Amino acid sequence: MTQATTQAAPSTAVSAAAARTRWLQDNGVYVAVGVLLLFNAVFTANFLTVGNFTTQLVQAAPVLIVALGMALVIGTEGVDLSVGAVMALAAAIIPLYLGAGWLMAITMALVVGVLAGAFNGFLVAKVGIQPIVATLALLVGGRGLALVIANGQLVQLRDPTFLSLGTDDVFGIPISVLIAGVLALVIAAVTNRTTFGRQLVAIGGNRKAATLAGLPVTRVLIGVYAITGVLAAIAGVLATSRLAASDPADMGLLMELSAITAVVVGGTPLTGGKVRVLGTVFGVILMQLVRATLIKHNLPDSIAQMIQAAIIVAAVYVARERR
Amino acid sequence: MTATLTKTTPTMAARTKVLQRQGAAVALVLVVAVSWLVFPRFGSLDNLRDLALQGSFLAVIAIGMTFVIITGGIDLSVGSVYALGGVLAAWGAQYGFLVALLLPLVVCGLIGLINGLLIARTNMAPFIVTLASLLFARGLLLVITDEGATTYKIASDSAFVELGRGTVFGFGYPIFIAAALALVGGMLLNRTNFGQNVFATGGAEQSAVLLGVPVAKTKVLVYTMSGTLAGLAGALTAAYLQSGVTVIGVGLELDAIAVVVIGGTLLTGGMGTVLGTVIGVGLIKVIQNVINQIGTLDSNYQSVVSGVFLLIVVVLQRILRR
């Protein structure tokens, strides 16, 4: 009897610690967002205003759209470093076709996004190159190509319908935020309710097993990277319309970092096999809140960056070794 | 499976190996030969000196990256660390030569050490850890430069400037430093136990651990090396520019990774050479130089060409390994 209890005691302690870690992995991001909101509500002037929330959401919308795609790619045990370059490509394409109407311009930008993503997917799935390297090539070359297309120049845009994308709102909700919200719902539905979503997670969990089980691994992977490409292009279009200018030099710079950070902070493991869409949404909101809090309390950019670095390490540390 | 195995006869395997190892060298010879014939200015001594000098800064960083990549890792922080090293050197130059040289080496080495400890001891993915230190190093740089508003200048008569601008037969000191480091790096990789451990760590980590290879120690060492070398490259650049420019080094990690991969080092780890990396640096710099010579092409083509080259190399590597 005593022997049994002494044996059981350490194991319960271990499992309690494991359960706590798991709980933290699953819910840490929601707690962090809650704490930050509370902190700001008490200590930050003019925080609880509609205007402020709108601003924060508008700023977070492009990151969220990119991060949704990134979550899918990371779910397949991959990563897409080219998202920022794809945003730049989308931005560079828009002024070329804006003469043929806003719809044409947006369509072409999205087509380029799909093609770029499918190309990444082809390299990863068909040729068998590591995702980091395959997408690195487009990261290096993509922005250069965007700058070549745009002659390295910033182009002011004047099409009123296109610009209204970045300025108008529906019932007080800015269009870009609305689009980001709808896309989050769509991606959540795709991952949780479709065969494609199941297959994606299965491939990320164990690609060999998925192949042996007869899943269409190549097709799913190319599809996932194409989705990520088109989402990056959408983010590029929205950011461009908000800027009222096509700026391929700066568009989406370091976006891959923000997106990966948000996904990881949101509890999607880098080892694949799991996609957390709601966690990703909150990951984006958390990083946006952190930045806003630091800015509103007059901390300089330098400190903000260093704190972001610490958050990334802490989040990955907590999330490591989970499957 | 066995059929394909028997088909890859020794000669074919050997040919594959030669192509994989010497592909970059062959490409470099071709590109240099063509440039020499087509562009009269390319072969001028001035241009070659300039080319070598430009390449030397990147080479110093890429040598460290080679070690990291052979262990199966990656170091994304080198661009920021390079910029930080430059600023620290420029700030330190007011206290004399030794401070200007040692301060960046120590601080950047420490950042590398932290990278290595986090990666080796906690099993976090190298690219995420070094991504965080990319942000951290940039943040630190902004702190010491009043948010980037201050650019520290180095007095042009200081001994430290000589390190970046001094020449032997017109060839700048950084070229010799890079060459010496490449030599030492090559020896370290191929002739020492440490080098063996680096290959073993990247080749098959689990087996290496079981065989008693000090995997964790090796990882800590390579990241420390990478950080220190990036800091040194920054210090040399600062000496050459006579100031700690705050905006340099953005995206430099990608150039470094690209030249290492183009030089035949496998990103999956376990295989690679320092000589290949040096050739990769040469190839990229010659191509950039040629694009500049054409003149009508805008400089953005450089990154397009780098990207395409990277792609060709990794696809070839992949196909040849099948």
Chai-1 contact restraints between the chains, C-beta under 6 A:
chainA,res_idxA,chainB,res_idxB,connection_type,confidence,min_distance_angstrom,max_distance_angstrom,comment,restraint_id
A,V127,B,V315,contact,1.0,0.0,6.0,A-B,restraint_1
A,V127,B,R318,contact,1.0,0.0,6.0,A-B,restraint_2
A,G128,B,R318,contact,1.0,0.0,6.0,A-B,restraint_3
A,I129,B,V314,contact,1.0,0.0,6.0,A-B,restraint_4
A,I129,B,R318,contact,1.0,0.0,6.0,A-B,restraint_5
A,Q130,B,L267,contact,1.0,0.0,6.0,A-B,restraint_6
A,V133,B,L267,contact,1.0,0.0,6.0,A-B,restraint_7
A,V133,B,V314,contact,1.0,0.0,6.0,A-B,restraint_8
A,A137,B,G307,contact,1.0,0.0,6.0,A-B,restraint_9
A,A137,B,L310,contact,1.0,0.0,6.0,A-B,restraint_10
A,A137,B,L311,contact,1.0,0.0,6.0,A-B,restraint_11
A,V140,B,L254,contact,1.0,0.0,6.0,A-B,restraint_12
A,V140,B,S303,contact,1.0,0.0,6.0,A-B,restraint_13
A,V140,B,S306,contact,1.0,0.0,6.0,A-B,restraint_14
A,V140,B,G307,contact,1.0,0.0,6.0,A-B,restraint_15
A,G141,B,V304,contact,1.0,0.0,6.0,A-B,restraint_16
A,G141,B,G307,contact,1.0,0.0,6.0,A-B,restraint_17
A,G141,B,V308,contact,1.0,0.0,6.0,A-B,restraint_18
A,G144,B,N300,contact,1.0,0.0,6.0,A-B,restraint_19
A,G144,B,S303,contact,1.0,0.0,6.0,A-B,restraint_20
A,G144,B,V304,contact,1.0,0.0,6.0,A-B,restraint_21
A,L145,B,V304,contact,1.0,0.0,6.0,A-B,restraint_22
A,L147,B,N300,contact,1.0,0.0,6.0,A-B,restraint_23
A,V148,B,N300,contact,1.0,0.0,6.0,A-B,restraint_24
A,G152,B,D298,contact,1.0,0.0,6.0,A-B,restraint_25
A,G152,B,N300,contact,1.0,0.0,6.0,A-B,restraint_26
A,L270,B,A125,contact,1.0,0.0,6.0,A-B,restraint_27
A,P300,B,E147,contact,1.0,0.0,6.0,A-B,restraint_28
A,S302,B,G139,contact,1.0,0.0,6.0,A-B,restraint_29
A,S302,B,L142,contact,1.0,0.0,6.0,A-B,restraint_30
A,S302,B,V143,contact,1.0,0.0,6.0,A-B,restraint_31
A,Q305,B,L135,contact,1.0,0.0,6.0,A-B,restraint_32
A,Q305,B,R138,contact,1.0,0.0,6.0,A-B,restraint_33
A,Q305,B,G139,contact,1.0,0.0,6.0,A-B,restraint_34
A,M306,B,F136,contact,1.0,0.0,6.0,A-B,restraint_35
A,M306,B,G139,contact,1.0,0.0,6.0,A-B,restraint_36
A,Q308,B,L135,contact,1.0,0.0,6.0,A-B,restraint_37
A,A309,B,A132,contact,1.0,0.0,6.0,A-B,restraint_38
A,A309,B,L135,contact,1.0,0.0,6.0,A-B,restraint_39
A,A309,B,F136,contact,1.0,0.0,6.0,A-B,restraint_40
A,I312,B,A132,contact,1.0,0.0,6.0,A-B,restraint_41
A,V313,B,A132,contact,1.0,0.0,6.0,A-B,restraint_42
A,V316,B,M124,contact,1.0,0.0,6.0,A-B,restraint_43
A,V316,B,I128,contact,1.0,0.0,6.0,A-B,restraint_44
A,R320,B,N123,contact,1.0,0.0,6.0,A-B,restraint_45
A,R320,B,M124,contact,1.0,0.0,6.0,A-B,restraint_46
